[in-house]
Amino acid sequence: MVKLTPKQQVLMLLDEALATGVRGRVATILKQAKAEIEGRPIADDSFYAQASSDLSDPDRPGLVFKVGKHKRRWIYRYTPPGKRSTQQVTLGHFPEMGVEAARAAWEQARSQREQGPVTEPAPVEMSVKELVERYLDYARHSRPQWRQEQRLLEGDLWEQYGESDAHSIDRAVIELLLEQARQQGQRRGGHGQRAAEHALQCYRHLFNVARGIAEPPAPESPWLSPRLANPCEGIHLRRVPNLDRAITLSEVGRYLKALIRLPVNESIKQVLMLQLSLLLPLSALCRMRWQGVDWKQGRVVIENEKGERRTFPLTDQALELLQQRKRKAIASDWVFPAMKVQHKALPVAYPTQLLVAVRRHIELPDQFTSESICRLGREWLRNDSPLPVLRLPIKDEQGSELQLVAIKGQLEQWNRYLANLRQSV
């Protein structure tokens, strides 16, 4: 039997420990110990690229490799004379700053500390206007929803704080901007919660990009000091329950009567008529394609941006409306194309704005939205029919043929009721 040397025995034990599937910091320490015993370089760039947890350089006190969720960076951690708490300075980000460059930066920072206090360069003054301009240049190439972010950032933030120093934007300012976004969403006919959530996400990403801690990184970032606190951190939007009264059936009748009589855009009016008839969200109706219409079975299949297919049945009245539209349709794959760009779908904002205009014209309450119409219609069907009312449109894996037929029958009852309701108000 061959006797193993102490070195070989330790290597075998390390291999056995790694074979157990250990992860994280313990696995990193084991690999580092194995590399050191085998005489391989233990601090090259490839080693740090595989690190799954923070690492401290044993030969350079205070040099720490921080492993974050999206970023990896080098820091110099030290305790000032006469202080108990430690402080840290960011030396650079990995892999832009490799091991050798990090060691050189550590040497320089340590030397400066011995000569005097370590300070970061004073942050460059930047106005909010310049910050937004830089971010939008970055967003055009990196953010799919950059046009929405442009409208938001060039709105209240630019108009109210454009000339202010970007470093002066604090949590109080962000909370005020979020409340303004909520109110604007309510004026557009919604509840305002989604508008506020989108604004918070956009503002948070704006400051993360400016501080150089977002993926993908922006050119020439960071624009602001990485040590600057993100003013959006710690803000959690509380969902405000809608405690106001529900809309009534008589208000639906008044709305339908006005919608038919008012001289408004015919295509957008048809979207609202279908929404009222089929109890569907406006987003589903705006995404209808002609190739998804099954004229024989009386239903439509739509796909969202993720490729998920959903189906909803068409009433006889809806089929008739679509047939009329098909005969007059322009050359577009969309049932309701955008007004100026025919190869794109109609934006949901257009029918939403028309609904708000009709609502104000006949003095209906602000609670009268497309969502409240769907809720009221489903509640009416639930009380009038023993059949289960599913949320439309139906996912392919959730809906059966019998369910689609049953739902179409329910919607036919709802449309007959709407016709009688319009005559009685």
C-alpha positions as CSV (number, residue, x, y, z in Angstrom):
1,M,0.0,0.0,0.0
2,V,1.4,3.4,-1.0
3,K,1.6,5.8,1.8
4,L,0.5,9.3,1.0
5,T,2.5,12.3,2.0
6,P,0.9,14.9,4.4
7,K,0.5,17.2,1.4
8,Q,-1.3,14.6,-0.6
9,Q,-3.5,13.7,2.3
10,V,-4.6,17.3,2.8
11,L,-5.4,17.6,-0.9
12,M,-7.4,14.4,-0.8
13,L,-9.4,15.7,2.1
14,L,-10.1,19.0,0.4
15,D,-11.3,17.2,-2.7
16,E,-13.6,15.1,-0.6
17,A,-15.0,18.2,1.1
18,L,-15.6,19.9,-2.3
19,A,-17.3,16.8,-3.6
20,T,-20.0,17.1,-0.9
21,G,-21.4,20.0,-2.9
22,V,-20.5,22.7,-0.4
23,R,-21.1,26.2,-1.8
24,G,-20.6,29.9,-1.0
25,R,-17.8,31.2,1.2
26,V,-16.8,27.8,2.5
27,A,-16.3,26.5,-1.0
28,T,-14.2,29.5,-1.9
29,I,-12.0,29.1,1.1
30,L,-11.5,25.4,0.3
31,K,-10.5,26.2,-3.4
32,Q,-8.2,28.9,-2.2
33,A,-6.5,26.5,0.2
34,K,-6.1,23.8,-2.5
35,A,-4.6,26.3,-5.0
36,E,-2.1,27.5,-2.4
37,I,-1.0,24.0,-1.6
38,E,-0.6,23.1,-5.2
39,G,1.4,26.2,-5.8
40,R,-1.0,27.7,-8.3
41,P,-1.7,31.4,-8.4
42,I,-4.5,32.1,-6.0
43,A,-5.3,35.7,-6.8
44,D,-5.6,36.0,-10.5
45,D,-8.5,37.5,-12.3
46,S,-10.0,34.1,-13.2
47,F,-10.1,33.1,-9.5
48,Y,-12.0,36.3,-8.5
49,A,-14.3,35.9,-11.5
50,Q,-15.5,32.6,-10.0
51,A,-15.9,33.9,-6.4
52,S,-19.4,33.5,-5.0
53,S,-18.9,35.5,-1.8
54,D,-16.7,38.3,-0.4
55,L,-13.0,37.7,-0.2
56,S,-10.3,39.4,1.9
57,D,-6.7,39.5,0.7
58,P,-4.7,38.0,3.6
59,D,-1.5,39.8,2.5
60,R,-3.1,43.2,2.1
61,P,-5.1,44.2,5.2
62,G,-8.3,46.0,4.3
63,L,-8.4,45.0,0.6
64,V,-11.8,43.3,0.1
65,F,-13.4,41.9,-3.0
66,K,-17.2,42.5,-2.6
67,V,-19.5,40.1,-4.5
68,G,-22.9,41.7,-5.1
69,K,-26.0,40.6,-7.0
70,H,-25.2,42.6,-10.1
71,K,-21.7,44.1,-9.4
72,R,-18.3,43.1,-8.1
73,R,-16.0,45.7,-6.7
74,W,-12.8,46.3,-4.8
75,I,-13.0,48.2,-1.5
76,Y,-10.4,49.4,1.0
77,R,-11.8,49.0,4.5
78,Y,-10.0,50.7,7.4
79,T,-10.6,52.1,10.9
80,P,-9.7,55.8,11.4
81,P,-7.5,56.6,14.4
82,G,-9.6,57.1,17.5
83,K,-12.7,55.5,15.9
84,R,-14.4,52.2,16.6
85,S,-16.4,51.8,13.4
86,T,-14.8,51.0,10.1
87,Q,-15.1,53.0,6.9
88,Q,-14.6,51.9,3.4
89,V,-13.6,53.4,0.0
90,T,-14.5,51.9,-3.4
91,L,-11.4,51.4,-5.4
92,G,-13.0,50.1,-8.6
93,H,-15.3,47.6,-10.2
94,F,-14.4,44.2,-11.5
95,P,-13.5,43.1,-14.2
96,E,-12.7,46.7,-15.3
97,M,-10.2,46.8,-12.4
98,G,-8.2,43.5,-12.2
99,V,-6.2,42.1,-9.3
100,E,-2.9,44.0,-10.0
101,A,-4.7,47.3,-10.5
102,A,-6.7,46.7,-7.3
103,R,-3.4,46.0,-5.4
104,A,-1.9,49.2,-6.7
105,A,-5.0,51.2,-5.8
106,W,-4.9,49.6,-2.3
107,E,-1.2,50.7,-1.9
108,Q,-2.1,54.2,-2.9
109,A,-5.1,54.4,-0.6
110,R,-3.1,53.0,2.3
111,S,-0.3,55.5,1.7
112,Q,-2.8,58.4,1.6
113,R,-4.4,57.2,4.9
114,E,-1.0,57.2,6.6
115,Q,-0.4,60.7,5.4
116,G,-4.0,61.9,6.2
117,P,-7.6,61.0,6.0
118,V,-8.8,59.1,3.0
119,T,-11.4,61.0,1.0
120,E,-13.1,60.4,-2.3
121,P,-12.8,63.2,-4.9
122,A,-15.5,65.8,-4.5
123,P,-18.6,64.8,-6.6
124,V,-18.9,66.7,-9.8
125,E,-21.9,69.0,-9.7
126,M,-24.6,67.9,-12.2
127,S,-28.0,69.4,-12.7
128,V,-31.1,67.2,-12.8
129,K,-31.5,68.3,-16.5
130,E,-28.1,67.0,-17.4
131,L,-28.6,63.8,-15.4
132,V,-31.9,63.1,-17.3
133,E,-30.3,63.8,-20.7
134,R,-27.4,61.4,-20.0
135,Y,-29.8,58.7,-18.7
136,L,-32.1,59.0,-21.8
137,D,-29.1,58.6,-24.1
138,Y,-28.3,55.4,-22.2
139,A,-31.9,54.2,-22.0
140,R,-32.4,54.5,-25.8
141,H,-30.0,51.6,-26.3
142,S,-30.6,49.6,-23.1
143,R,-34.3,50.0,-21.9
144,P,-37.2,48.6,-24.0
145,Q,-39.6,51.1,-22.3
146,W,-37.4,54.1,-22.7
147,R,-40.2,56.2,-24.3
148,Q,-42.4,55.8,-21.3
149,E,-39.4,56.7,-19.1
150,Q,-38.7,59.8,-21.3
151,R,-42.2,61.1,-20.8
152,L,-42.0,60.6,-17.1
153,L,-38.5,62.1,-16.5
154,E,-39.1,65.0,-18.8
155,G,-42.3,65.8,-17.0
156,D,-42.5,66.8,-13.3
157,L,-38.8,65.9,-12.5
158,W,-37.4,68.0,-15.3
159,E,-39.9,70.9,-15.0
160,Q,-39.8,71.3,-11.3
161,Y,-36.1,70.4,-10.5
162,G,-34.3,70.7,-13.8
163,E,-32.0,73.4,-12.6
164,S,-31.4,71.8,-9.2
165,D,-28.2,69.9,-8.3
166,A,-28.9,66.2,-8.8
167,H,-27.3,65.5,-5.4
168,S,-30.1,67.5,-3.8
169,I,-32.9,65.1,-4.8
170,D,-33.8,63.3,-1.6
171,R,-36.5,61.0,-0.4
172,A,-39.0,63.8,0.2
173,V,-38.7,64.9,-3.4
174,I,-39.2,61.4,-4.7
175,E,-42.3,60.9,-2.5
176,L,-43.8,64.1,-3.8
177,L,-43.1,63.0,-7.4
178,L,-44.7,59.6,-6.8
179,E,-47.8,61.3,-5.5
180,Q,-48.0,63.5,-8.6
181,A,-47.6,60.4,-10.8
182,R,-50.5,58.7,-8.9
183,Q,-52.7,61.8,-9.4
184,Q,-51.9,61.9,-13.1
185,G,-52.8,58.2,-13.4
186,Q,-56.2,58.9,-11.7
187,R,-56.9,61.8,-14.1
188,R,-56.3,59.4,-17.0
189,G,-59.0,57.2,-15.7
190,G,-57.1,54.6,-13.6
191,H,-56.6,54.0,-9.9
192,G,-53.1,55.6,-10.0
193,Q,-51.3,52.8,-8.2
194,R,-49.7,51.4,-11.4
195,A,-48.5,54.8,-12.5
196,A,-46.9,55.4,-9.1
197,E,-45.2,52.0,-9.2
198,H,-43.8,52.6,-12.7
199,A,-42.5,56.0,-11.6
200,L,-40.7,54.5,-8.5
201,Q,-39.1,51.9,-10.6
202,C,-37.9,54.5,-13.1
203,Y,-36.5,56.9,-10.5
204,R,-34.7,54.1,-8.7
205,H,-33.0,52.9,-11.9
206,L,-32.1,56.4,-12.9
207,F,-30.0,56.9,-9.7
208,N,-28.6,53.4,-9.8
209,V,-27.3,54.0,-13.3
210,A,-25.9,57.4,-12.3
211,R,-24.1,55.8,-9.4
212,G,-22.6,53.1,-11.7
213,I,-24.3,50.1,-10.0
214,A,-26.8,49.1,-12.7
215,E,-26.7,46.5,-15.4
216,P,-25.8,47.1,-18.2
217,P,-23.5,50.0,-17.1
218,A,-23.8,53.4,-18.7
219,P,-20.9,54.9,-20.7
220,E,-18.6,57.1,-18.6
221,S,-20.4,56.2,-15.4
222,P,-20.6,56.8,-12.5
223,W,-22.0,60.3,-13.1
224,L,-22.7,60.7,-9.4
225,S,-20.7,59.5,-6.4
226,P,-21.2,55.7,-5.8
227,R,-21.4,56.5,-2.1
228,L,-24.5,58.7,-2.7
229,A,-27.6,57.1,-1.2
230,N,-30.3,56.3,-3.7
231,P,-33.2,58.6,-2.7
232,C,-35.7,55.8,-3.7
233,E,-34.3,53.3,-1.2
234,G,-36.7,52.5,1.6
235,I,-39.7,53.7,-0.2
236,H,-42.5,51.2,-0.4
237,L,-45.8,52.2,-2.1
238,R,-48.7,51.3,0.0
239,R,-51.6,50.0,-2.0
240,V,-54.5,52.3,-1.3
241,P,-57.8,50.4,-1.2
242,N,-60.6,51.8,-3.2
243,L,-63.2,52.5,-0.5
244,D,-65.4,54.6,-2.7
245,R,-68.8,53.3,-3.9
246,A,-69.0,50.9,-6.8
247,I,-70.5,52.1,-10.1
248,T,-74.2,51.3,-10.8
249,L,-76.0,49.6,-13.7
250,S,-77.9,52.8,-14.5
251,E,-74.5,54.6,-14.9
252,V,-73.5,51.9,-17.4
253,G,-76.7,52.5,-19.3
254,R,-76.0,56.3,-19.4
255,Y,-72.5,55.6,-20.6
256,L,-73.6,53.3,-23.4
257,K,-76.3,55.7,-24.6
258,A,-73.8,58.6,-24.7
259,L,-71.1,56.5,-26.3
260,I,-73.4,55.6,-29.2
261,R,-74.7,59.1,-29.8
262,L,-71.5,61.2,-29.4
263,P,-69.6,62.1,-32.6
264,V,-66.2,60.6,-31.6
265,N,-63.5,58.6,-33.4
266,E,-65.3,55.5,-34.8
267,S,-62.4,53.0,-34.3
268,I,-61.8,53.9,-30.7
269,K,-65.6,53.9,-30.1
270,Q,-65.7,50.4,-31.4
271,V,-63.0,49.3,-28.9
272,L,-65.1,50.7,-26.0
273,M,-68.3,49.1,-27.4
274,L,-66.5,45.7,-27.5
275,Q,-65.1,46.2,-24.0
276,L,-68.6,46.9,-22.7
277,S,-70.0,43.9,-24.6
278,L,-67.3,41.3,-23.8
279,L,-66.1,42.5,-20.4
280,L,-62.5,42.4,-21.5
281,P,-59.6,44.6,-20.6
282,L,-58.8,47.2,-23.2
283,S,-55.2,45.8,-23.5
284,A,-56.6,42.5,-24.8
285,L,-58.8,44.2,-27.4
286,C,-56.0,46.4,-28.7
287,R,-53.9,43.3,-29.3
288,M,-56.4,41.5,-31.5
289,R,-55.0,40.4,-34.9
290,W,-57.2,39.3,-37.8
291,Q,-55.4,36.0,-38.1
292,G,-56.5,35.2,-34.5
293,V,-60.2,35.6,-35.3
294,D,-62.1,32.3,-35.7
295,W,-65.2,33.3,-37.5
296,K,-66.7,29.8,-37.6
297,Q,-66.4,29.1,-33.8
298,G,-66.9,32.8,-32.8
299,R,-63.8,33.4,-30.7
300,V,-60.4,35.3,-30.8
301,V,-57.0,34.1,-29.8
302,I,-54.4,36.7,-28.8
303,E,-50.8,36.6,-27.7
304,N,-49.1,38.9,-25.2
305,E,-45.5,40.1,-25.5
306,K,-44.3,36.9,-23.7
307,G,-46.0,34.7,-26.4
308,E,-48.7,33.4,-24.0
309,R,-51.9,32.6,-25.8
310,R,-55.3,33.5,-24.5
311,T,-58.8,32.9,-25.9
312,F,-62.1,34.7,-25.4
313,P,-65.5,34.1,-27.1
314,L,-67.3,36.6,-29.3
315,T,-71.0,37.4,-28.9
316,D,-73.2,37.7,-32.1
317,Q,-73.1,41.5,-31.7
318,A,-69.3,41.5,-31.5
319,L,-69.0,39.2,-34.5
320,E,-71.2,41.5,-36.5
321,L,-69.1,44.6,-35.5
322,L,-65.9,42.8,-36.5
323,Q,-67.3,41.7,-39.9
324,Q,-68.3,45.3,-40.7
325,R,-64.9,46.4,-39.7
326,K,-63.2,43.7,-41.8
327,R,-65.0,44.9,-44.9
328,K,-63.7,48.4,-44.4
329,A,-60.3,47.4,-42.9
330,I,-57.1,48.9,-44.2
331,A,-54.1,46.8,-45.0
332,S,-53.0,45.9,-41.4
333,D,-52.6,42.7,-39.4
334,W,-54.1,44.4,-36.4
335,V,-57.9,44.7,-35.9
336,F,-57.3,48.1,-34.4
337,P,-54.1,49.5,-35.7
338,A,-52.4,52.7,-34.5
339,M,-53.7,55.8,-36.3
340,K,-50.4,56.9,-37.8
341,V,-48.3,53.7,-37.9
342,Q,-50.5,50.9,-39.3
343,H,-48.1,48.1,-38.5
344,K,-48.4,48.7,-34.7
345,A,-51.3,48.1,-32.4
346,L,-53.5,50.8,-31.1
347,P,-52.1,52.2,-27.8
348,V,-54.4,51.5,-24.8
349,A,-54.1,55.1,-23.8
350,Y,-56.4,56.2,-26.7
351,P,-59.6,54.3,-25.7
352,T,-58.8,55.0,-22.0
353,Q,-58.7,58.8,-22.7
354,L,-62.0,58.6,-24.7
355,L,-63.7,56.8,-21.8
356,V,-62.5,59.6,-19.5
357,A,-63.8,62.2,-21.9
358,V,-67.3,60.6,-22.1
359,R,-67.4,60.1,-18.4
360,R,-66.8,63.8,-17.7
361,H,-69.2,64.8,-20.4
362,I,-72.1,63.0,-18.8
363,E,-70.8,63.7,-15.2
364,L,-70.1,60.1,-14.1
365,P,-67.9,59.5,-11.0
366,D,-64.1,59.1,-11.3
367,Q,-64.6,55.4,-10.2
368,F,-66.2,54.7,-13.6
369,T,-63.3,53.0,-15.4
370,S,-62.9,50.1,-17.7
371,E,-61.9,47.8,-14.8
372,S,-65.0,48.8,-12.8
373,I,-67.2,48.0,-15.8
374,C,-65.7,44.5,-16.0
375,R,-66.2,44.0,-12.2
376,L,-69.8,45.1,-12.4
377,G,-70.6,42.9,-15.4
378,R,-69.0,39.8,-13.9
379,E,-71.0,40.5,-10.6
380,W,-74.2,40.7,-12.6
381,L,-73.5,37.5,-14.4
382,R,-72.6,35.8,-11.1
383,N,-76.0,36.7,-9.6
384,D,-78.0,36.0,-12.8
385,S,-76.5,32.7,-13.8
386,P,-75.3,29.6,-11.9
387,L,-72.4,29.1,-14.3
388,P,-68.9,30.0,-13.1
389,V,-67.7,33.4,-14.4
390,L,-64.0,33.2,-15.3
391,R,-61.7,36.2,-15.7
392,L,-61.3,36.9,-19.4
393,P,-59.4,36.3,-21.6
394,I,-58.9,32.6,-20.7
395,K,-55.4,31.0,-20.8
396,D,-55.3,28.0,-23.2
397,E,-54.5,25.6,-20.4
398,Q,-57.4,26.9,-18.2
399,G,-60.3,27.0,-20.7
400,S,-62.2,24.1,-22.2
401,E,-64.6,24.0,-25.1
402,L,-67.6,23.7,-22.7
403,Q,-66.4,26.7,-20.7
404,L,-66.1,28.9,-23.8
405,V,-69.6,28.0,-24.9
406,A,-71.0,28.6,-21.4
407,I,-69.2,32.0,-21.2
408,K,-70.5,33.0,-24.6
409,G,-74.1,32.2,-23.4
410,Q,-73.5,34.4,-20.3
411,L,-72.2,37.3,-22.4
412,E,-75.2,37.0,-24.7
413,Q,-77.5,37.5,-21.6
414,W,-75.4,40.5,-20.6
415,N,-75.7,42.1,-24.0
416,R,-79.5,41.6,-24.0
417,Y,-79.6,43.3,-20.6
418,L,-77.5,46.2,-21.9
419,A,-79.9,46.8,-24.8
420,N,-82.8,47.0,-22.4
421,L,-80.8,49.1,-20.0
422,R,-80.0,51.7,-22.7
423,Q,-83.7,52.1,-23.4
424,S,-84.7,52.6,-19.8
425,V,-82.2,55.4,-18.7
